[in-house]
Amino acid sequence: MKFFSTIIEQLDMAVAEIAVDQPIHSRFALILIDNATELLIHRSCNTLPTAPKR
Protein backbone atom coordinates (compact mmCIF):
# COMPACT_ATOMS: atom_id res chain seq x y z
CA MET A 1 0.00 0.00 0.00
CA LYS A 2 2.89 2.36 0.74
CA PHE A 3 4.14 1.89 -2.81
CA PHE A 4 0.89 3.12 -4.32
CA SER A 5 0.64 6.03 -1.91
CA THR A 6 4.10 7.14 -3.09
CA ILE A 7 2.93 7.00 -6.72
CA ILE A 8 -0.25 8.92 -5.91
CA GLU A 9 1.73 11.57 -4.02
CA GLN A 10 4.05 12.05 -6.99
CA LEU A 11 1.17 12.35 -9.44
CA ASP A 12 -0.66 14.75 -7.14
CA MET A 13 2.47 16.86 -6.87
CA ALA A 14 2.79 16.83 -10.67
CA VAL A 15 -0.77 18.15 -11.02
CA ALA A 16 0.04 20.98 -8.60
CA GLU A 17 3.19 21.84 -10.57
CA ILE A 18 1.31 21.91 -13.87
CA ALA A 19 -1.29 24.24 -12.34
CA VAL A 20 1.42 26.89 -11.78
CA ASP A 21 1.63 27.25 -15.58
CA GLN A 22 5.34 28.06 -15.76
CA PRO A 23 7.77 26.11 -17.97
CA ILE A 24 10.10 25.15 -15.10
CA HIS A 25 7.17 23.77 -13.09
CA SER A 26 5.92 21.83 -16.11
CA ARG A 27 9.37 20.28 -16.54
CA PHE A 28 9.40 19.25 -12.89
CA ALA A 29 5.93 17.74 -13.32
CA LEU A 30 7.21 15.75 -16.29
CA ILE A 31 10.09 14.42 -14.19
CA LEU A 32 7.65 13.37 -11.45
CA ILE A 33 5.36 11.63 -13.95
CA ASP A 34 8.32 9.89 -15.60
CA ASN A 35 9.59 8.68 -12.24
CA ALA A 36 6.18 7.34 -11.22
CA THR A 37 5.92 5.51 -14.55
CA GLU A 38 9.38 4.00 -14.16
CA LEU A 39 8.55 2.78 -10.67
CA LEU A 40 5.34 1.14 -11.88
CA ILE A 41 7.11 -0.56 -14.80
CA HIS A 42 9.95 -1.73 -12.57
CA ARG A 43 7.50 -3.21 -10.09
CA SER A 44 5.55 -5.01 -12.79
CA CYS A 45 8.75 -6.42 -14.30
CA ASN A 46 9.84 -7.74 -10.90
CA THR A 47 6.60 -9.68 -10.58
CA LEU A 48 7.00 -11.49 -13.92
CA PRO A 49 8.08 -15.10 -13.68
CA THR A 50 11.68 -15.72 -14.60
CA ALA A 51 13.13 -18.57 -16.62
CA PRO A 52 14.75 -21.33 -14.59
CA LYS A 53 18.52 -21.06 -14.25
CA ARG A 54 20.55 -23.74 -15.98
PDB file of N, CA, C and O in Angstrom, chain B, residues numbered from 101:
ATOM      1  N   MET B 101       0.821  -1.194   0.000  1.00  0.00           N
ATOM      2  CA  MET B 101       0.000   0.000   0.000  1.00  0.00           C
ATOM      3  C   MET B 101       0.866   1.260   0.000  1.00  0.00           C
ATOM      4  O   MET B 101       0.505   2.264  -0.615  1.00  0.00           O
ATOM      5  N   LYS B 102       2.002   1.208   0.685  1.00  0.00           N
ATOM      6  CA  LYS B 102       2.893   2.361   0.735  1.00  0.00           C
ATOM      7  C   LYS B 102       3.416   2.695  -0.650  1.00  0.00           C
ATOM      8  O   LYS B 102       3.605   3.864  -0.986  1.00  0.00           O
ATOM      9  N   PHE B 103       3.648   1.667  -1.449  1.00  0.00           N
ATOM     10  CA  PHE B 103       4.142   1.895  -2.813  1.00  0.00           C
ATOM     11  C   PHE B 103       3.152   2.752  -3.604  1.00  0.00           C
ATOM     12  O   PHE B 103       3.539   3.729  -4.244  1.00  0.00           O
ATOM     13  N   PHE B 104       1.884   2.380  -3.553  1.00  0.00           N
ATOM     14  CA  PHE B 104       0.889   3.122  -4.321  1.00  0.00           C
ATOM     15  C   PHE B 104       0.654   4.519  -3.765  1.00  0.00           C
ATOM     16  O   PHE B 104       0.355   5.442  -4.522  1.00  0.00           O
ATOM     17  N   SER B 105       0.782   4.683  -2.469  1.00  0.00           N
ATOM     18  CA  SER B 105       0.635   6.033  -1.913  1.00  0.00           C
ATOM     19  C   SER B 105       1.776   6.937  -2.378  1.00  0.00           C
ATOM     20  O   SER B 105       1.576   8.136  -2.571  1.00  0.00           O
ATOM     21  N   THR B 106       2.968   6.371  -2.558  1.00  0.00           N
ATOM     22  CA  THR B 106       4.095   7.140  -3.092  1.00  0.00           C
ATOM     23  C   THR B 106       3.809   7.578  -4.527  1.00  0.00           C
ATOM     24  O   THR B 106       4.081   8.722  -4.892  1.00  0.00           O
ATOM     25  N   ILE B 107       3.264   6.681  -5.335  1.00  0.00           N
ATOM     26  CA  ILE B 107       2.928   6.999  -6.722  1.00  0.00           C
ATOM     27  C   ILE B 107       1.858   8.088  -6.760  1.00  0.00           C
ATOM     28  O   ILE B 107       1.965   9.046  -7.526  1.00  0.00           O
ATOM     29  N   ILE B 108       0.838   7.935  -5.938  1.00  0.00           N
ATOM     30  CA  ILE B 108      -0.248   8.922  -5.912  1.00  0.00           C
ATOM     31  C   ILE B 108       0.267  10.283  -5.456  1.00  0.00           C
ATOM     32  O   ILE B 108      -0.137  11.310  -6.001  1.00  0.00           O
ATOM     33  N   GLU B 109       1.144  10.301  -4.475  1.00  0.00           N
ATOM     34  CA  GLU B 109       1.732  11.568  -4.021  1.00  0.00           C
ATOM     35  C   GLU B 109       2.501  12.249  -5.148  1.00  0.00           C
ATOM     36  O   GLU B 109       2.385  13.460  -5.339  1.00  0.00           O
ATOM     37  N   GLN B 110       3.284  11.478  -5.893  1.00  0.00           N
ATOM     38  CA  GLN B 110       4.054  12.051  -6.994  1.00  0.00           C
ATOM     39  C   GLN B 110       3.141  12.615  -8.076  1.00  0.00           C
ATOM     40  O   GLN B 110       3.389  13.701  -8.599  1.00  0.00           O
ATOM     41  N   LEU B 111       2.093  11.879  -8.409  1.00  0.00           N
ATOM     42  CA  LEU B 111       1.173  12.355  -9.437  1.00  0.00           C
ATOM     43  C   LEU B 111       0.398  13.578  -8.961  1.00  0.00           C
ATOM     44  O   LEU B 111       0.139  14.494  -9.742  1.00  0.00           O
ATOM     45  N   ASP B 112       0.032  13.596  -7.704  1.00  0.00           N
ATOM     46  CA  ASP B 112      -0.661  14.754  -7.136  1.00  0.00           C
ATOM     47  C   ASP B 112       0.247  15.984  -7.154  1.00  0.00           C
ATOM     48  O   ASP B 112      -0.194  17.093  -7.457  1.00  0.00           O
ATOM     49  N   MET B 113       1.497  15.773  -6.833  1.00  0.00           N
ATOM     50  CA  MET B 113       2.466  16.862  -6.865  1.00  0.00           C
ATOM     51  C   MET B 113       2.658  17.360  -8.301  1.00  0.00           C
ATOM     52  O   MET B 113       2.806  18.561  -8.528  1.00  0.00           O
ATOM     53  N   ALA B 114       2.657  16.446  -9.259  1.00  0.00           N
ATOM     54  CA  ALA B 114       2.785  16.826 -10.671  1.00  0.00           C
ATOM     55  C   ALA B 114       1.608  17.694 -11.107  1.00  0.00           C
ATOM     56  O   ALA B 114       1.794  18.675 -11.827  1.00  0.00           O
ATOM     57  N   VAL B 115       0.416  17.343 -10.681  1.00  0.00           N
ATOM     58  CA  VAL B 115      -0.770  18.149 -11.016  1.00  0.00           C
ATOM     59  C   VAL B 115      -0.626  19.564 -10.452  1.00  0.00           C
ATOM     60  O   VAL B 115      -0.941  20.542 -11.129  1.00  0.00           O
ATOM     61  N   ALA B 116      -0.152  19.666  -9.220  1.00  0.00           N
ATOM     62  CA  ALA B 116       0.041  20.980  -8.603  1.00  0.00           C
ATOM     63  C   ALA B 116       1.096  21.791  -9.355  1.00  0.00           C
ATOM     64  O   ALA B 116       0.948  23.003  -9.512  1.00  0.00           O
ATOM     65  N   GLU B 117       2.146  21.138  -9.815  1.00  0.00           N
ATOM     66  CA  GLU B 117       3.195  21.841 -10.565  1.00  0.00           C
ATOM     67  C   GLU B 117       2.692  22.321 -11.924  1.00  0.00           C
ATOM     68  O   GLU B 117       3.048  23.411 -12.370  1.00  0.00           O
ATOM     69  N   ILE B 118       1.872  21.516 -12.575  1.00  0.00           N
ATOM     70  CA  ILE B 118       1.307  21.909 -13.871  1.00  0.00           C
ATOM     71  C   ILE B 118       0.367  23.111 -13.704  1.00  0.00           C
ATOM     72  O   ILE B 118       0.295  23.976 -14.576  1.00  0.00           O
ATOM     73  N   ALA B 119      -0.341  23.154 -12.590  1.00  0.00           N
ATOM     74  CA  ALA B 119      -1.291  24.239 -12.341  1.00  0.00           C
ATOM     75  C   ALA B 119      -0.606  25.597 -12.232  1.00  0.00           C
ATOM     76  O   ALA B 119      -1.251  26.622 -12.450  1.00  0.00           O
ATOM     77  N   VAL B 120       0.684  25.630 -11.899  1.00  0.00           N
ATOM     78  CA  VAL B 120       1.420  26.888 -11.775  1.00  0.00           C
ATOM     79  C   VAL B 120       1.571  27.548 -13.151  1.00  0.00           C
ATOM     80  O   VAL B 120       1.685  28.770 -13.240  1.00  0.00           O
ATOM     81  N   ASP B 121       1.573  26.758 -14.207  1.00  0.00           N
ATOM     82  CA  ASP B 121       1.632  27.251 -15.581  1.00  0.00           C
ATOM     83  C   ASP B 121       2.894  28.049 -15.881  1.00  0.00           C
ATOM     84  O   ASP B 121       2.846  29.115 -16.494  1.00  0.00           O
ATOM     85  N   GLN B 122       4.020  27.509 -15.437  1.00  0.00           N
ATOM     86  CA  GLN B 122       5.337  28.056 -15.762  1.00  0.00           C
ATOM     87  C   GLN B 122       6.170  26.909 -16.336  1.00  0.00           C
ATOM     88  O   GLN B 122       6.050  25.772 -15.880  1.00  0.00           O
ATOM     89  N   PRO B 123       7.006  27.193 -17.326  1.00  0.00           N
ATOM     90  CA  PRO B 123       7.774  26.107 -17.968  1.00  0.00           C
ATOM     91  C   PRO B 123       8.604  25.274 -16.996  1.00  0.00           C
ATOM     92  O   PRO B 123       8.648  24.050 -17.123  1.00  0.00           O
ATOM     93  N   ILE B 124       9.253  25.901 -16.044  1.00  0.00           N
ATOM     94  CA  ILE B 124      10.097  25.149 -15.103  1.00  0.00           C
ATOM     95  C   ILE B 124       9.258  24.195 -14.251  1.00  0.00           C
ATOM     96  O   ILE B 124       9.697  23.090 -13.933  1.00  0.00           O
ATOM     97  N   HIS B 125       8.060  24.624 -13.887  1.00  0.00           N
ATOM     98  CA  HIS B 125       7.173  23.769 -13.092  1.00  0.00           C
ATOM     99  C   HIS B 125       6.638  22.615 -13.942  1.00  0.00           C
ATOM    100  O   HIS B 125       6.467  21.499 -13.452  1.00  0.00           O
ATOM    101  N   SER B 126       6.380  22.894 -15.207  1.00  0.00           N
ATOM    102  CA  SER B 126       5.922  21.829 -16.108  1.00  0.00           C
ATOM    103  C   SER B 126       7.011  20.784 -16.309  1.00  0.00           C
ATOM    104  O   SER B 126       6.725  19.589 -16.381  1.00  0.00           O
ATOM    105  N   ARG B 127       8.249  21.232 -16.398  1.00  0.00           N
ATOM    106  CA  ARG B 127       9.365  20.280 -16.536  1.00  0.00           C
ATOM    107  C   ARG B 127       9.486  19.399 -15.300  1.00  0.00           C
ATOM    108  O   ARG B 127       9.705  18.192 -15.402  1.00  0.00           O
ATOM    109  N   PHE B 128       9.340  20.018 -14.130  1.00  0.00           N
ATOM    110  CA  PHE B 128       9.404  19.250 -12.890  1.00  0.00           C
ATOM    111  C   PHE B 128       8.253  18.246 -12.828  1.00  0.00           C
ATOM    112  O   PHE B 128       8.435  17.118 -12.372  1.00  0.00           O
ATOM    113  N   ALA B 129       7.073  18.655 -13.286  1.00  0.00           N
ATOM    114  CA  ALA B 129       5.930  17.744 -13.323  1.00  0.00           C
ATOM    115  C   ALA B 129       6.222  16.557 -14.236  1.00  0.00           C
ATOM    116  O   ALA B 129       5.882  15.418 -13.914  1.00  0.00           O
ATOM    117  N   LEU B 130       6.849  16.827 -15.366  1.00  0.00           N
ATOM    118  CA  LEU B 130       7.205  15.746 -16.286  1.00  0.00           C
ATOM    119  C   LEU B 130       8.180  14.768 -15.639  1.00  0.00           C
ATOM    120  O   LEU B 130       8.059  13.557 -15.821  1.00  0.00           O
ATOM    121  N   ILE B 131       9.135  15.284 -14.893  1.00  0.00           N
ATOM    122  CA  ILE B 131      10.086  14.419 -14.186  1.00  0.00           C
ATOM    123  C   ILE B 131       9.351  13.552 -13.166  1.00  0.00           C
ATOM    124  O   ILE B 131       9.643  12.362 -13.042  1.00  0.00           O
ATOM    125  N   LEU B 132       8.412  14.128 -12.444  1.00  0.00           N
ATOM    126  CA  LEU B 132       7.647  13.370 -11.455  1.00  0.00           C
ATOM    127  C   LEU B 132       6.814  12.271 -12.121  1.00  0.00           C
ATOM    128  O   LEU B 132       6.758  11.141 -11.635  1.00  0.00           O
ATOM    129  N   ILE B 133       6.172  12.614 -13.234  1.00  0.00           N
ATOM    130  CA  ILE B 133       5.359  11.630 -13.948  1.00  0.00           C
ATOM    131  C   ILE B 133       6.239  10.514 -14.510  1.00  0.00           C
ATOM    132  O   ILE B 133       5.880   9.338 -14.440  1.00  0.00           O
ATOM    133  N   ASP B 134       7.383  10.884 -15.061  1.00  0.00           N
ATOM    134  CA  ASP B 134       8.325   9.892 -15.595  1.00  0.00           C
ATOM    135  C   ASP B 134       8.801   8.951 -14.493  1.00  0.00           C
ATOM    136  O   ASP B 134       8.872   7.738 -14.693  1.00  0.00           O
ATOM    137  N   ASN B 135       9.122   9.503 -13.348  1.00  0.00           N
ATOM    138  CA  ASN B 135       9.592   8.679 -12.237  1.00  0.00           C
ATOM    139  C   ASN B 135       8.505   7.716 -11.764  1.00  0.00           C
ATOM    140  O   ASN B 135       8.782   6.544 -11.510  1.00  0.00           O
ATOM    141  N   ALA B 136       7.284   8.202 -11.647  1.00  0.00           N
ATOM    142  CA  ALA B 136       6.181   7.336 -11.220  1.00  0.00           C
ATOM    143  C   ALA B 136       5.980   6.199 -12.218  1.00  0.00           C
ATOM    144  O   ALA B 136       5.748   5.053 -11.833  1.00  0.00           O
ATOM    145  N   THR B 137       6.073   6.532 -13.509  1.00  0.00           N
ATOM    146  CA  THR B 137       5.919   5.515 -14.550  1.00  0.00           C
ATOM    147  C   THR B 137       7.032   4.471 -14.467  1.00  0.00           C
ATOM    148  O   THR B 137       6.773   3.271 -14.568  1.00  0.00           O
ATOM    149  N   GLU B 138       8.255   4.926 -14.285  1.00  0.00           N
ATOM    150  CA  GLU B 138       9.384   3.996 -14.164  1.00  0.00           C
ATOM    151  C   GLU B 138       9.222   3.076 -12.962  1.00  0.00           C
ATOM    152  O   GLU B 138       9.520   1.884 -13.047  1.00  0.00           O
ATOM    153  N   LEU B 139       8.760   3.612 -11.858  1.00  0.00           N
ATOM    154  CA  LEU B 139       8.547   2.784 -10.668  1.00  0.00           C
ATOM    155  C   LEU B 139       7.478   1.725 -10.909  1.00  0.00           C
ATOM    156  O   LEU B 139       7.632   0.580 -10.482  1.00  0.00           O
ATOM    157  N   LEU B 140       6.401   2.098 -11.587  1.00  0.00           N
ATOM    158  CA  LEU B 140       5.342   1.135 -11.880  1.00  0.00           C
ATOM    159  C   LEU B 140       5.824   0.046 -12.828  1.00  0.00           C
ATOM    160  O   LEU B 140       5.511  -1.128 -12.631  1.00  0.00           O
ATOM    161  N   ILE B 141       6.583   0.422 -13.855  1.00  0.00           N
ATOM    162  CA  ILE B 141       7.109  -0.565 -14.796  1.00  0.00           C
ATOM    163  C   ILE B 141       8.108  -1.488 -14.105  1.00  0.00           C
ATOM    164  O   ILE B 141       8.093  -2.700 -14.322  1.00  0.00           O
ATOM    165  N   HIS B 142       8.967  -0.920 -13.283  1.00  0.00           N
ATOM    166  CA  HIS B 142       9.952  -1.730 -12.567  1.00  0.00           C
ATOM    167  C   HIS B 142       9.259  -2.739 -11.659  1.00  0.00           C
ATOM    168  O   HIS B 142       9.664  -3.899 -11.585  1.00  0.00           O
ATOM    169  N   ARG B 143       8.226  -2.299 -10.979  1.00  0.00           N
ATOM    170  CA  ARG B 143       7.504  -3.207 -10.086  1.00  0.00           C
ATOM    171  C   ARG B 143       6.826  -4.327 -10.875  1.00  0.00           C
ATOM    172  O   ARG B 143       6.848  -5.486 -10.461  1.00  0.00           O
ATOM    173  N   SER B 144       6.228  -3.975 -12.010  1.00  0.00           N
ATOM    174  CA  SER B 144       5.550  -5.015 -12.790  1.00  0.00           C
ATOM    175  C   SER B 144       6.551  -5.991 -13.394  1.00  0.00           C
ATOM    176  O   SER B 144       6.248  -7.178 -13.519  1.00  0.00           O
ATOM    177  N   CYS B 145       7.730  -5.521 -13.769  1.00  0.00           N
ATOM    178  CA  CYS B 145       8.751  -6.425 -14.302  1.00  0.00           C
ATOM    179  C   CYS B 145       9.296  -7.360 -13.223  1.00  0.00           C
ATOM    180  O   CYS B 145       9.658  -8.501 -13.513  1.00  0.00           O
ATOM    181  N   ASN B 146       9.355  -6.888 -12.004  1.00  0.00           N
ATOM    182  CA  ASN B 146       9.838  -7.737 -10.905  1.00  0.00           C
ATOM    183  C   ASN B 146       8.848  -8.838 -10.548  1.00  0.00           C
ATOM    184  O   ASN B 146       9.230  -9.841  -9.944  1.00  0.00           O
ATOM    185  N   THR B 147       7.596  -8.665 -10.909  1.00  0.00           N
ATOM    186  CA  THR B 147       6.599  -9.682 -10.577  1.00  0.00           C
ATOM    187  C   THR B 147       6.440 -10.721 -11.683  1.00  0.00           C
ATOM    188  O   THR B 147       5.738 -11.716 -11.495  1.00  0.00           O
ATOM    189  N   LEU B 148       7.083 -10.506 -12.839  1.00  0.00           N
ATOM    190  CA  LEU B 148       7.003 -11.486 -13.922  1.00  0.00           C
ATOM    191  C   LEU B 148       7.787 -12.735 -13.546  1.00  0.00           C
ATOM    192  O   LEU B 148       8.821 -12.651 -12.883  1.00  0.00           O
ATOM    193  N   PRO B 149       7.298 -13.883 -13.967  1.00  0.00           N
ATOM    194  CA  PRO B 149       8.076 -15.100 -13.683  1.00  0.00           C
ATOM    195  C   PRO B 149       9.376 -15.098 -14.492  1.00  0.00           C
ATOM    196  O   PRO B 149       9.424 -14.589 -15.612  1.00  0.00           O
ATOM    197  N   THR B 150      10.402 -15.664 -13.919  1.00  0.00           N
ATOM    198  CA  THR B 150      11.681 -15.723 -14.599  1.00  0.00           C
ATOM    199  C   THR B 150      11.939 -17.138 -15.087  1.00  0.00           C
ATOM    200  O   THR B 150      11.391 -18.103 -14.553  1.00  0.00           O
ATOM    201  N   ALA B 151      12.765 -17.248 -16.091  1.00  0.00           N
ATOM    202  CA  ALA B 151      13.129 -18.567 -16.615  1.00  0.00           C
ATOM    203  C   ALA B 151      14.011 -19.283 -15.613  1.00  0.00           C
ATOM    204  O   ALA B 151      14.801 -18.641 -14.922  1.00  0.00           O
ATOM    205  N   PRO B 152      13.894 -20.588 -15.517  1.00  0.00           N
ATOM    206  CA  PRO B 152      14.746 -21.335 -14.589  1.00  0.00           C
ATOM    207  C   PRO B 152      16.219 -21.211 -14.988  1.00  0.00           C
ATOM    208  O   PRO B 152      16.554 -21.170 -16.172  1.00  0.00           O
ATOM    209  N   LYS B 153      17.069 -21.152 -14.002  1.00  0.00           N
ATOM    210  CA  LYS B 153      18.515 -21.065 -14.251  1.00  0.00           C
ATOM    211  C   LYS B 153      19.049 -22.431 -14.614  1.00  0.00           C
ATOM    212  O   LYS B 153      18.624 -23.443 -14.057  1.00  0.00           O
ATOM    213  N   ARG B 154      19.977 -22.459 -15.544  1.00  0.00           N
ATOM    214  CA  ARG B 154      20.547 -23.743 -15.981  1.00  0.00           C
ATOM    215  C   ARG B 154      21.821 -24.023 -15.273  1.00  0.00           C
ATOM    216  O   ARG B 154      22.445 -25.057 -15.509  1.00  0.00           O
TER     217      ARG B 154
END
